[in-house]
Amino acid sequence: MRPLHRDFISDHRADSGVKRLCRVLGVSRSGYCRHRGTEVTRAERQAHEATASPRP
């Protein structure tokens, strides 16, 4: 999935819905949802790394 498509869907999903946007853009909804799942994981990992104390 192209970053442009991914960002557009993320920005407009509240207005039009993910299913409709994916259909119009010609991308799979499962691909978008998979991306969203990895995005949350990365964000959580980064937050954890930022708060973790450095090892001696």
RAFEN-V942651 format. One line per field, one symbol per residue. phi: phi as a letter, one per 20 degrees, with the letter a starting at -180 (. if undefined). psi: psi as a letter, one per 40 degrees, with the letter a starting at -180 (. if undefined). A space follows every 10 residues. Layout:
# RAFEN-V942651
phi=???
psi=???
This chain:
# RAFEN-V942651
phi=.fgffgffff fdffednfgf ffffemdeff ffffffffff ffffffffff efffff
psi=hidddddddd dedddeiddd ddddefihdd dddddddddd dddddddddd eiiii.
